[in-house]
Amino acid sequence: MNEVSALASNSTTPAFSFGTKAETLIRLKPRLRGATIPEFFYFTVEQWRVNCQDVLHEIRDKFGGVLLAVRSSALVEDGAT
């Protein structure tokens, strides 16, 4: 049984549902026991369109000057529905 199935079958843990990559990571983070999910930041296309400078400032405030990996996260990616 994989970890997602095990989580769903645990009577004290609500069933797991996938979303975007970012939503799935948020949902997984408190459930993991043998792994960690690094700190991350996500924003919507709408937030970017309204004020990309605010988004960039939030990223700088959260992570400082460290190198970051940037990933897309959309419902249409990776089969999430």
N, C-alpha and C positions, 0 to 999 in steps of 0.2 A: 504494500500500500504506500503510495507516495505521500509527502507531507501535507499537500493540499487536501487529499482525501481523508487523511487522518484528522486534520483539523475539522473538516465538515462532519465527521462521524462522532466527534467528541460532544457529548450532550451538554457540557457547560460552555462550549464555544459556539457562537453562531456560525452558520454556514458561510463559507468564503465565496466572494464574488469578485471576478476580475473587472477591471476598468481600463483606463489608460495606463501606460507604464507608471506614471507618477501616482495615480490613484491606487494602483495595485501595490506599489512599494509602501505607501502610507498604511494600507490595510495589513500588509505582511509584517511591518516593523515590530509592532507589539506582540506578535504571535511567535516570532522566531526564538528558538532556544539555543541552537547550535551555530548560528550565523549572525552577522550584523549587516545592516544596511547603512552605509555612510550618510552623513548629513547631505541633504539636497534641497534645492529650491526649484519651484516650478511656477509658471505663470500662464495665463491664457492668451490667446491671440488678441482678444479684445483688450486686455491690459496692456499688451505691447503696442497696439494701435493707438490707444488713448494717450499713453505717455511712456515711450520706450526709455526715456532718461530716468524716470522713477524706477522702472524695473532694473535697469543697470545699477542704479545707486543701491537698491536693496541687495543685489547680488554682491556688490563691493562691500557693503556693510556686513553681510553675513560671512563672506569668505576672505575678505582682505585681498591680498595680492597673489594668492596661490593659484597654480595652474588648475583649470577645471576641465572636466569632460562635459560636453554638451550633447544631450540626446533629445530627440523629438518624442512627443508623447501625445498621441491622438487616438480617439476611439476606433478609427478605421485601420489602425496599424495592428499587426500581430494577432488579428482575428478577434479582438475584443469587440463585444457588441453590447 
